């Protein structure tokens, strides 16, 4: 009898717990937070993050807001943006990794191959049940948007991490070129339209003292090494052959191929090499970070930068963004392409929870991210406290989106150098669908402090439609998990080899005529055909969404 009573008691307890869990799954985010706040001792969470120079995560306003709202204490493993990918890889390979990674996608994030590899090894925890039970906003967003669900869901049905979902039109064409229009006016030049005219413009910038200081201190063209449109090669190469600035893949009648061994690729390198040999390209463009690039754009003694590759001009200049205008894709010998990136959403994950996290930490983490899936949470995360980083719209102000009611107005224009340490900036980009981005105030004057986003949209219209009719849709491709390790190794080796060889050809350490065939043989030895074969199969199995 005692055994039966004990069994019935256990069963009743299980039912109560299940009912409690079910009731939690339908609660709004603030109720979940309140339940955590009833715990006396904060939940300690170890988090790996890449810290922007304008932010101190340990004292940041939004960090403190989350700690108070969700009764947690962050133990940050903070790295700088420089070498972020390598530092992240070392962190994971050491075995002494944190409870979670919260990354900045445009600096570095986990690839889909990473997610499959570490998910299969149970290093990354599937988030499906956590989302089902504790994240109603994430769940609702995925039910509303099949594209969001597809980006986050691996072929085995598991969600091993969450993508940075920011439907950003101007990010769809990241590899833009910006030209100093004051210099054009002073020298009586028009915007170039062809690759040859672009070279002539750079020559004029170098030789004719457009900043008027009597010195030949001008830097005709520069860029940097990060992943937000600052590479100079793709913009220039797109006059010869399509450069996706990712895997160097292109499509031809449904067949995947590589651009990196084609005669047009060789001619594109020869063109870029000719610019370099004349001193028209800043050598730092191939090795410096965006901070170093911005030092050139913000040079105090004189205006020295003629043109720069970047998604937007505030990347390379602070106070003089108005002096730079977007240069449409150049007409080259074979093409006039623009690199396309499908809404600026890179596949992979900016957020994962590892097997180091306690159950309490897992729940707290998913609830915090769920909060950032609300307009309020996303705004506080990105821009910080109301009245510090953003404000409510004033009468007469208009939203970026036509016909939309304005909801938020920034107090920190993107060109501003003021540091307020209030939000997480790009690290906070979790869920910004188009209607959210378009609900921010944007002046009709594109050169006003709050007109910058509208200016970028107008700039991007110059690039829209210049992508090839067929593209390898890397943003929609999930590989077979059995091939994840192989593809990861092949891709890393091939991309490093292509990038390093291209730089050596441009700088003259390799001779295009003498060493080209050896370079192509090197691609073959590194199994470029096998890489293409796997990508072809993945393409056939994952036809692009429209």
Backbone torsions as a table, in degrees:
resi	resn	phi	psi	omega
1	UNK	NA	-45.0	179.3
2	UNK	-60.1	-40.3	178.7
3	UNK	-62.1	-39.5	-179.1
4	UNK	-66.5	-42.3	179.6
5	UNK	-63.4	-42.6	178.4
6	UNK	-61.2	-41.3	179.2
7	UNK	-64.6	-42.0	178.0
8	UNK	-65.0	-37.7	178.7
9	UNK	-63.2	-43.5	179.1
10	UNK	-63.0	-40.8	179.9
11	UNK	-64.3	-43.7	179.0
12	UNK	-62.6	-39.7	178.0
13	UNK	-62.4	-41.6	178.9
14	UNK	-62.2	-41.9	179.0
15	UNK	-62.2	-43.6	178.8
16	UNK	-60.0	-44.5	179.9
17	UNK	-63.7	-41.1	179.4
18	UNK	-64.7	-42.1	178.2
19	UNK	-63.0	-39.6	178.5
20	UNK	-63.1	-42.6	179.9
21	UNK	-63.9	-41.3	-179.6
22	UNK	-64.4	-41.2	179.9
23	UNK	-65.2	-33.4	179.1
24	UNK	-65.2	-36.2	-173.6
25	UNK	-64.9	-21.2	-179.3
26	UNK	-101.0	1.5	-178.7
27	UNK	-78.5	147.7	174.1
28	UNK	-70.1	166.5	-173.6
29	UNK	-58.9	-37.8	-175.3
30	UNK	-68.9	-30.2	177.5
31	UNK	-69.8	-41.3	176.6
32	UNK	-58.9	-42.7	-179.5
33	UNK	-62.5	-39.5	-178.8
34	UNK	-64.4	-36.3	179.5
35	UNK	-65.1	-35.9	176.1
36	UNK	-68.1	-35.0	-176.5
37	UNK	-66.7	-16.9	178.7
38	UNK	-74.2	-14.8	177.1
39	UNK	-77.2	129.6	-175.7
40	UNK	-64.9	-49.0	-174.0
41	UNK	-92.5	128.8	178.8
42	UNK	-60.6	147.6	175.1
43	UNK	-78.6	120.6	179.5
44	UNK	-83.3	132.5	-177.3
45	UNK	-132.0	124.7	176.9
46	UNK	-91.6	123.1	-174.9
47	UNK	-129.9	132.5	173.1
48	UNK	-92.7	129.3	-178.8
49	UNK	-147.9	153.7	174.9
50	UNK	-97.7	120.3	-172.4
51	UNK	-99.2	124.5	173.6
52	UNK	-66.3	150.3	-177.5
53	UNK	-64.7	-20.4	-179.2
54	UNK	-89.4	3.0	-172.6
55	UNK	-127.0	142.7	167.5
56	UNK	-120.5	100.7	-173.1
57	UNK	-59.4	-29.5	-176.4
58	UNK	-70.5	-29.0	-178.6
59	UNK	-114.5	4.7	-174.1
60	UNK	-63.1	143.6	-179.5
61	UNK	-58.4	-44.9	-176.9
62	UNK	-71.2	-35.0	174.4
63	UNK	-56.5	-48.5	-179.3
64	UNK	-64.6	-37.2	178.0
65	UNK	-60.4	-46.5	179.5
66	UNK	-64.4	-42.2	-178.9
67	UNK	-61.2	-40.2	179.9
68	UNK	-75.2	-41.6	-175.5
69	UNK	-69.6	-35.7	-175.0
70	UNK	-113.1	9.3	176.8
71	UNK	52.8	55.9	179.0
72	UNK	-127.8	165.2	171.8
73	UNK	-132.3	119.3	179.4
74	UNK	-82.7	133.7	165.8
75	UNK	-109.6	104.4	-171.2
76	UNK	-86.6	134.8	165.2
77	UNK	-106.3	96.0	-169.0
78	UNK	-101.4	133.7	173.4
79	UNK	-124.0	161.1	174.9
80	UNK	-81.6	170.9	179.9
81	UNK	-70.6	-26.3	-179.0
82	UNK	-67.3	128.5	178.5
83	UNK	62.8	29.7	-173.8
84	UNK	-59.8	-43.3	-177.7
85	UNK	-61.5	-46.9	-178.7
86	UNK	-63.7	-40.9	179.9
87	UNK	-65.8	-38.7	177.6
88	UNK	-65.5	-41.8	179.0
89	UNK	-64.6	-40.7	178.4
90	UNK	-63.7	-41.8	179.6
91	UNK	-57.3	-44.7	-177.3
92	UNK	-74.0	-39.7	-177.6
93	UNK	-68.4	-23.9	-176.8
94	UNK	-67.6	-23.3	-175.5
95	UNK	85.9	-18.9	178.8
96	UNK	-99.6	61.8	-175.0
97	UNK	-97.7	166.4	-173.7
98	UNK	-82.9	-176.5	176.9
99	UNK	-71.1	-30.5	-176.2
100	UNK	-155.9	156.3	171.3
101	UNK	-115.9	128.4	171.9
102	UNK	-122.5	103.9	-170.1
103	UNK	-106.4	169.9	174.3
104	UNK	-106.3	109.6	-165.9
105	UNK	-58.2	-37.1	-177.1
106	UNK	-79.2	-4.8	171.6
107	UNK	-97.4	-51.9	178.6
108	UNK	-170.5	145.9	173.1
109	UNK	-154.4	173.2	177.3
110	UNK	-74.2	137.8	176.1
111	UNK	-80.7	168.2	175.6
112	UNK	-62.2	-36.1	176.4
113	UNK	-63.3	-39.8	175.7
114	UNK	-59.0	-45.3	-177.4
115	UNK	-62.1	-43.3	179.9
116	UNK	-67.7	-41.9	-179.0
117	UNK	-63.1	-54.1	-174.9
118	UNK	-78.5	-23.6	172.9
119	UNK	-67.8	-43.4	179.0
120	UNK	-63.5	-33.0	179.3
121	UNK	-82.9	-0.2	-178.5
122	UNK	64.5	21.2	172.9
123	UNK	-77.2	-42.8	173.8
124	UNK	-95.0	129.7	-178.4
125	UNK	-83.1	137.9	170.6
126	UNK	-61.6	137.9	-176.3
127	UNK	-99.1	-0.7	-172.3
128	UNK	-53.7	-52.9	-176.8
129	UNK	-69.0	-37.7	177.3
130	UNK	-61.3	-41.9	178.0
131	UNK	-65.3	-43.9	-179.0
132	UNK	-60.2	-41.3	-173.7
133	UNK	-89.5	-34.4	-167.4
134	UNK	-125.8	2.5	-173.7
135	UNK	-132.7	71.8	-177.3
136	UNK	-64.0	-29.7	-178.8
137	UNK	-74.3	-39.9	175.6
138	UNK	-63.9	-45.0	-179.7
139	UNK	-59.3	-45.9	-179.1
140	UNK	-65.2	-38.5	180.0
141	UNK	-64.0	-40.2	179.7
142	UNK	-70.9	-33.2	176.9
143	UNK	-69.1	-32.9	-179.2
144	UNK	-76.1	-34.8	-171.0
145	UNK	-124.7	100.7	179.7
146	UNK	-59.2	-30.8	179.4
147	UNK	-64.9	-41.3	177.9
148	UNK	-62.7	-44.7	178.8
149	UNK	-62.5	-42.8	-178.4
150	UNK	-64.4	-39.5	179.2
151	UNK	-63.5	-33.3	-174.6
152	UNK	-93.2	-14.0	-171.9
153	UNK	-104.0	120.3	178.4
154	UNK	-72.0	163.8	-179.4
155	UNK	-58.1	-25.1	179.1
156	UNK	-84.5	4.4	177.4
157	UNK	90.8	-6.7	-178.3
158	UNK	-89.1	150.1	173.0
159	UNK	-106.5	101.3	-176.4
160	UNK	-89.6	-11.0	179.9
161	UNK	-171.8	169.3	-177.9
162	UNK	-115.4	134.7	-179.1
163	UNK	-76.9	158.3	170.6
164	UNK	-81.8	101.2	-173.0
165	UNK	-97.1	95.1	179.3
166	UNK	-130.6	103.5	-178.8
167	UNK	-78.2	91.1	-169.5
168	UNK	-115.9	108.5	-176.8
169	UNK	-62.1	-44.5	-176.7
170	UNK	-68.5	-22.0	176.1
171	UNK	-77.1	-13.2	-178.8
172	UNK	-66.7	-22.7	178.0
173	UNK	-128.2	75.7	-170.0
174	UNK	-71.3	-29.5	-171.9
175	UNK	-88.5	75.0	178.6
176	UNK	-98.2	163.4	174.5
177	UNK	-122.8	133.8	-178.3
178	UNK	-118.2	131.8	-173.2
179	UNK	-118.6	139.6	178.8
180	UNK	-71.3	103.7	-175.1
181	UNK	-74.7	-25.0	175.2
182	UNK	-62.9	-39.1	178.3
183	UNK	-66.9	-40.9	177.7
184	UNK	-58.7	-44.6	-178.6
185	UNK	-64.7	-44.1	-179.1
186	UNK	-63.4	-33.7	-178.2
187	UNK	-94.7	-1.9	179.1
188	UNK	68.5	35.7	-177.4
189	UNK	-105.7	149.3	170.6
190	UNK	-92.4	161.3	172.9
191	UNK	-60.2	130.9	178.9
192	UNK	-67.6	151.2	178.9
193	UNK	-117.5	-18.4	-178.2
194	UNK	-124.4	167.0	177.6
195	UNK	-63.5	-35.0	178.0
196	UNK	-67.5	-42.4	178.5
197	UNK	-65.9	-33.6	177.6
198	UNK	-63.5	-42.4	177.1
199	UNK	-61.8	-42.1	179.3
200	UNK	-63.5	-38.3	177.7
201	UNK	-63.3	-44.8	179.6
202	UNK	-63.2	-37.6	177.0
203	UNK	-61.4	-42.6	179.6
204	UNK	-64.7	-39.2	177.4
205	UNK	-61.8	-39.5	-176.5
206	UNK	-74.3	-37.8	-167.5
207	UNK	-99.2	-20.6	-165.8
208	UNK	-112.0	19.0	172.9
209	UNK	50.5	56.6	-176.3
210	UNK	-66.9	-19.4	177.4
211	UNK	-87.4	-4.9	170.5
212	UNK	69.1	23.1	-179.3
213	UNK	-98.2	5.3	177.9
214	UNK	79.3	4.6	179.9
215	UNK	-118.4	150.5	173.6
216	UNK	-93.4	67.4	-176.4
217	UNK	-108.2	9.7	-177.0
218	UNK	-72.4	144.3	172.3
219	UNK	-107.1	103.4	-173.5
220	UNK	-60.5	-45.0	-174.2
221	UNK	-146.0	133.8	176.8
222	UNK	-145.5	175.5	179.9
223	UNK	-170.4	-163.4	176.2
224	UNK	-152.7	-165.2	-164.2
225	UNK	-110.3	-0.8	-178.2
226	UNK	-76.2	-168.5	-172.5
227	UNK	-110.5	21.3	-179.2
228	UNK	-113.6	55.0	172.1
229	UNK	81.1	9.4	-173.0
230	UNK	-91.8	-1.3	176.4
231	UNK	-75.9	132.3	-178.0
232	UNK	-80.9	-25.5	-173.4
233	UNK	-64.2	-47.0	-176.0
234	UNK	-57.7	-44.6	-179.7
235	UNK	-59.2	-43.2	-178.4
236	UNK	-74.5	-40.4	-178.5
237	UNK	-64.6	-27.2	-175.8
238	UNK	-68.4	-6.3	170.2
239	UNK	-83.1	-6.6	-176.7
240	UNK	-118.2	-46.8	-179.7
241	UNK	-159.2	154.5	-175.1
242	UNK	-67.9	127.9	178.5
243	UNK	-117.0	109.4	-177.7
244	UNK	-81.2	-5.8	178.8
245	UNK	58.2	26.0	178.9
246	UNK	-134.7	-76.4	-176.9
247	UNK	-112.4	-0.8	-177.3
248	UNK	56.6	41.0	177.6
249	UNK	-106.9	148.1	172.1
250	UNK	-143.1	167.5	-176.4
251	UNK	-111.7	145.8	176.7
252	UNK	-141.4	100.0	-179.2
253	UNK	54.3	48.5	176.6
254	UNK	81.3	1.2	-179.1
255	UNK	-107.9	132.8	179.0
256	UNK	-80.3	139.4	177.6
257	UNK	-148.2	167.3	175.8
258	UNK	-102.7	141.6	176.6
259	UNK	-81.5	-19.7	-164.2
260	UNK	-75.8	-1.5	176.3
261	UNK	-124.0	14.0	-176.6
262	UNK	-89.3	153.1	177.9
263	UNK	-57.1	-35.6	179.2
264	UNK	-65.7	-33.4	176.5
265	UNK	-64.9	-42.5	178.1
266	UNK	-62.0	-42.3	179.2
267	UNK	-66.5	-36.1	177.0
268	UNK	-63.5	-42.9	176.8
269	UNK	-62.3	-41.2	-179.9
270	UNK	-61.0	-39.8	178.4
271	UNK	-64.4	-47.7	-179.2
272	UNK	-64.3	-38.1	177.0
273	UNK	-61.1	-38.4	-179.4
274	UNK	-65.2	-35.4	175.7
275	UNK	-66.6	-42.2	-178.5
276	UNK	-64.9	-43.2	-177.7
277	UNK	-62.9	-30.0	178.5
278	UNK	-86.2	2.8	-179.1
279	UNK	73.9	24.0	-178.7
280	UNK	-89.2	-13.4	177.7
281	UNK	-113.1	130.8	174.4
282	UNK	-64.5	120.1	178.0
283	UNK	-56.2	-28.7	179.1
284	UNK	-64.4	-19.6	-178.9
285	UNK	-57.8	-25.6	-176.3
286	UNK	-93.5	-7.7	-174.7
287	UNK	-134.4	-16.0	-172.6
288	UNK	-90.9	160.5	174.7
289	UNK	-91.7	175.9	-175.9
290	UNK	-66.4	-28.2	177.7
291	UNK	-63.7	-41.8	177.7
292	UNK	-67.2	-38.9	176.9
293	UNK	-60.4	-41.6	-177.9
294	UNK	-68.2	-28.2	176.1
295	UNK	-63.4	-34.9	175.6
296	UNK	-69.3	-43.6	179.2
297	UNK	-64.7	-31.7	-177.8
298	UNK	-100.7	15.7	-177.2
299	UNK	-47.9	125.8	-171.9
300	UNK	-74.9	-34.7	-173.1
301	UNK	-74.7	-34.1	-179.2
302	UNK	-163.0	158.4	175.5
303	UNK	-77.3	108.2	-171.2
304	UNK	-114.0	-6.6	-173.0
305	UNK	-102.4	122.2	-177.5
306	UNK	-87.7	-43.9	-178.8
307	UNK	-151.2	150.0	-180.0
308	UNK	-148.2	145.6	173.7
309	UNK	-87.3	130.5	178.7
310	UNK	-174.3	153.2	174.8
311	UNK	-61.5	-37.7	176.4
312	UNK	-153.3	157.1	-169.8
313	UNK	-69.3	-24.1	-179.7
314	UNK	-65.9	-11.4	175.1
315	UNK	-67.6	-34.6	-173.6
316	UNK	-117.7	-1.6	179.4
317	UNK	-152.3	145.7	-176.5
318	UNK	-99.9	-66.3	-171.9
319	UNK	-88.4	-14.3	-172.4
320	UNK	-113.3	30.0	-178.5
321	UNK	-61.2	-29.8	-178.9
322	UNK	-65.1	-20.1	-177.8
323	UNK	-77.9	-8.5	-174.7
324	UNK	-115.5	132.5	179.4
325	UNK	-119.8	151.2	-178.6
326	UNK	-73.3	138.7	177.4
327	UNK	-101.7	117.2	179.6
328	UNK	-58.3	164.4	178.4
329	UNK	-52.9	135.4	-179.8
330	UNK	-79.4	145.7	172.1
331	UNK	-83.1	117.5	176.6
332	UNK	-103.8	-168.5	-179.0
333	UNK	-62.5	-28.0	-172.5
334	UNK	-126.4	-17.7	-170.6
335	UNK	-159.2	173.7	172.7
336	UNK	-148.1	61.8	-172.8
337	UNK	-87.3	162.4	168.8
338	UNK	-129.7	137.5	-179.3
339	UNK	-70.0	129.2	-175.0
340	UNK	-110.5	140.4	-177.0
341	UNK	-135.1	30.2	171.1
342	UNK	42.2	71.6	176.0
343	UNK	73.6	6.7	178.4
344	UNK	73.4	10.9	-178.4
345	UNK	-96.1	112.0	-178.6
346	UNK	-88.2	129.3	179.9
347	UNK	-65.2	151.1	-177.8
348	UNK	129.0	-145.9	-179.0
349	UNK	-153.2	134.8	173.5
350	UNK	-93.5	-14.2	-175.4
351	UNK	-135.6	126.3	172.9
352	UNK	-139.0	154.5	171.6
353	UNK	-112.2	131.6	-177.2
354	UNK	-98.0	172.5	-179.9
355	UNK	-74.0	1.1	175.0
356	UNK	-80.9	-18.7	-173.1
357	UNK	-76.4	133.1	173.4
358	UNK	-68.8	165.9	178.8
359	UNK	-60.8	-39.2	178.8
360	UNK	-63.6	-40.4	178.7
361	UNK	-67.0	-40.3	178.3
362	UNK	-58.7	-46.7	-177.9
363	UNK	-65.3	-44.8	179.9
364	UNK	-61.6	-42.0	-178.9
365	UNK	-63.4	-46.7	-176.7
366	UNK	-69.5	-32.3	177.0
367	UNK	-68.0	-38.7	178.4
368	UNK	-65.3	-43.5	178.0
369	UNK	-66.1	-37.8	177.1
370	UNK	-59.5	-38.2	176.3
371	UNK	-62.2	-37.2	179.4
372	UNK	-75.3	-3.6	172.6
373	UNK	-88.9	0.7	173.1
374	UNK	-98.1	153.8	177.2
375	UNK	-56.2	-40.9	178.8
376	UNK	-63.0	-49.9	-177.7
377	UNK	-64.3	-40.7	179.6
378	UNK	-66.1	-38.7	-179.8
379	UNK	-67.7	-45.5	177.3
380	UNK	-63.8	-38.1	-179.3
381	UNK	-65.1	-47.5	-176.4
382	UNK	-76.9	-46.8	-168.7
383	UNK	-107.8	-9.7	177.5
384	UNK	89.8	-157.2	-172.8
385	UNK	-72.0	147.3	174.0
386	UNK	-62.5	136.6	-177.7
387	UNK	87.9	-11.9	177.5
388	UNK	-113.2	-53.6	-179.7
389	UNK	-104.3	-20.6	-178.5
390	UNK	-155.9	167.4	177.9
391	UNK	-145.1	168.9	173.2
392	UNK	-76.3	150.9	-177.6
393	UNK	-63.8	149.8	174.5
394	UNK	-93.8	163.4	179.8
395	UNK	-58.9	135.2	177.2
396	UNK	90.8	-13.1	179.1
397	UNK	-76.0	150.2	-175.6
398	UNK	-118.9	152.8	178.6
399	UNK	-82.6	160.6	176.1
400	UNK	-61.6	-42.3	-178.9
401	UNK	-80.3	133.7	-178.7
402	UNK	-61.3	124.7	176.5
403	UNK	82.1	-1.1	-179.9
404	UNK	-89.6	149.2	174.7
405	UNK	-78.2	128.8	178.1
406	UNK	-67.9	137.7	-177.8
407	UNK	-115.6	-33.1	-173.6
408	UNK	-139.7	150.2	174.9
409	UNK	-135.0	132.7	-176.7
410	UNK	-76.7	146.5	171.9
411	UNK	-107.2	0.1	178.9
412	UNK	-129.3	86.0	178.8
413	UNK	-55.3	150.5	-174.0
414	UNK	-62.8	-27.3	179.2
415	UNK	-78.2	-12.0	-174.5
416	UNK	-66.8	139.9	175.7
417	UNK	-97.2	-0.1	179.8
418	UNK	-67.9	135.4	-178.8
419	UNK	-112.2	117.3	-176.3
420	UNK	-111.6	-11.8	177.7
421	UNK	50.4	45.9	-176.6
422	UNK	-108.1	-38.3	177.1
423	UNK	-115.9	-179.5	179.7
424	UNK	-93.9	0.9	178.9
425	UNK	54.0	-136.3	-175.0
426	UNK	-63.4	-22.7	176.7
427	UNK	-63.4	-21.3	-176.6
428	UNK	-90.5	0.0	-174.7
429	UNK	-72.7	91.1	178.3
430	UNK	-106.7	-52.6	-174.9
431	UNK	-144.5	97.3	178.6
432	UNK	-129.7	77.5	176.3
433	UNK	-64.9	166.7	-173.0
434	UNK	-57.2	-39.8	-177.1
435	UNK	-68.8	-27.5	175.5
436	UNK	-71.6	-49.3	179.4
437	UNK	-59.3	-38.2	-177.3
438	UNK	-76.6	-8.0	-179.8
439	UNK	-86.4	-2.8	177.6
440	UNK	-80.9	146.5	177.9
441	UNK	-62.0	134.9	176.6
442	UNK	-144.2	116.9	-179.1
443	UNK	-62.3	149.6	173.9
444	UNK	-69.8	-21.8	174.9
445	UNK	-82.8	108.2	-173.0
446	UNK	-69.4	-12.5	178.5
447	UNK	-101.2	1.8	173.1
448	UNK	-72.7	157.6	-179.7
449	UNK	-55.9	-32.8	179.6
450	UNK	-102.3	19.5	177.0
451	UNK	-107.9	6.9	-171.6
452	UNK	-63.5	-43.9	-178.8
453	UNK	-63.4	-38.7	177.1
454	UNK	-65.2	-38.0	176.8
455	UNK	-60.5	-40.9	-179.0
456	UNK	-68.6	-35.3	176.2
457	UNK	-63.5	-44.9	178.7
458	UNK	-62.7	-38.2	178.0
459	UNK	-63.9	-40.6	-175.4
460	UNK	-69.0	-26.9	177.0
461	UNK	-60.1	-23.5	177.5
462	UNK	-71.1	-20.8	-177.3
463	UNK	-103.2	-24.4	-177.1
464	UNK	-57.8	134.3	178.5
465	UNK	87.4	-4.1	178.9
466	UNK	-89.8	-0.6	175.3
467	UNK	-74.9	157.2	177.8
468	UNK	-61.8	155.9	177.3
469	UNK	-62.2	-35.5	177.0
470	UNK	-113.7	133.4	176.0
471	UNK	-139.1	150.4	172.7
472	UNK	-74.5	115.2	-171.0
473	UNK	-83.3	71.5	-175.8
474	UNK	-57.6	-26.8	-178.6
475	UNK	-71.5	-13.2	-178.9
476	UNK	-115.0	3.2	-170.4
477	UNK	-97.0	121.7	167.4
478	UNK	-110.0	131.1	179.7
479	UNK	-87.3	155.4	171.3
480	UNK	-57.6	129.6	-177.3
481	UNK	-57.6	-27.8	179.4
482	UNK	-68.7	-18.2	-178.1
483	UNK	-105.7	-1.3	-172.6
484	UNK	-59.1	-47.4	-178.8
485	UNK	-64.5	-43.6	-178.8
486	UNK	-62.5	-45.7	-178.6
487	UNK	-67.4	-39.6	178.6
488	UNK	-58.2	-43.6	-179.8
489	UNK	-70.5	-44.5	179.5
490	UNK	-61.0	-46.8	-177.3
491	UNK	-62.9	-46.6	-179.4
492	UNK	-60.9	-47.3	-177.8
493	UNK	-65.3	-44.2	-178.0
494	UNK	-67.2	-45.9	-177.8
495	UNK	-65.1	-39.9	177.3
496	UNK	-63.2	-41.8	-179.4
497	UNK	-65.6	-45.0	179.5
498	UNK	-63.3	-47.3	-178.2
499	UNK	-63.3	-45.3	-178.5
500	UNK	-67.4	-40.5	178.9
501	UNK	-65.8	-41.3	179.4
502	UNK	-60.8	-44.0	178.9
503	UNK	-63.8	-39.8	179.0
504	UNK	-67.2	-37.2	175.6
505	UNK	-64.9	-43.8	-177.8
506	UNK	-64.4	-42.2	-175.7
507	UNK	-86.0	-6.9	175.8
508	UNK	94.0	2.3	176.6
509	UNK	-71.4	-23.5	169.7
510	UNK	-119.9	146.4	-179.9
511	UNK	-98.2	125.3	-176.1
512	UNK	-61.0	-38.1	-179.4
513	UNK	-75.8	-45.6	-174.5
514	UNK	-78.3	-35.9	-168.7
515	UNK	-106.6	-1.7	-176.4
516	UNK	-62.0	-47.7	-177.8
517	UNK	-62.4	-37.2	177.5
518	UNK	-64.9	-40.6	177.1
519	UNK	-60.7	-45.8	179.8
520	UNK	-62.9	-41.2	176.7
521	UNK	-61.7	-35.8	177.3
522	UNK	-62.4	-40.1	175.5
523	UNK	-60.0	-42.5	179.6
524	UNK	-64.7	-42.2	179.8
525	UNK	-65.1	-27.8	178.9
526	UNK	-89.4	14.0	171.4
527	UNK	65.7	45.8	175.7
528	UNK	-62.9	-33.0	178.7
529	UNK	-65.7	-37.0	177.5
530	UNK	-66.6	-41.6	177.8
531	UNK	-59.8	-45.6	179.2
532	UNK	-63.8	-40.0	179.3
533	UNK	-59.7	-45.1	180.0
534	UNK	-66.4	-41.1	179.8
535	UNK	-67.5	-33.5	176.5
536	UNK	-64.1	-44.0	179.0
537	UNK	-63.7	-42.2	178.7
538	UNK	-63.5	-40.2	178.7
539	UNK	-62.7	-44.9	-179.2
540	UNK	-62.9	-32.4	-177.9
541	UNK	-86.9	-17.4	-176.9
542	UNK	-128.5	67.3	-179.8
543	UNK	-58.2	141.3	-174.4
544	UNK	-60.9	143.7	175.2
545	UNK	-82.6	150.6	178.3
546	UNK	-121.0	NA	NA
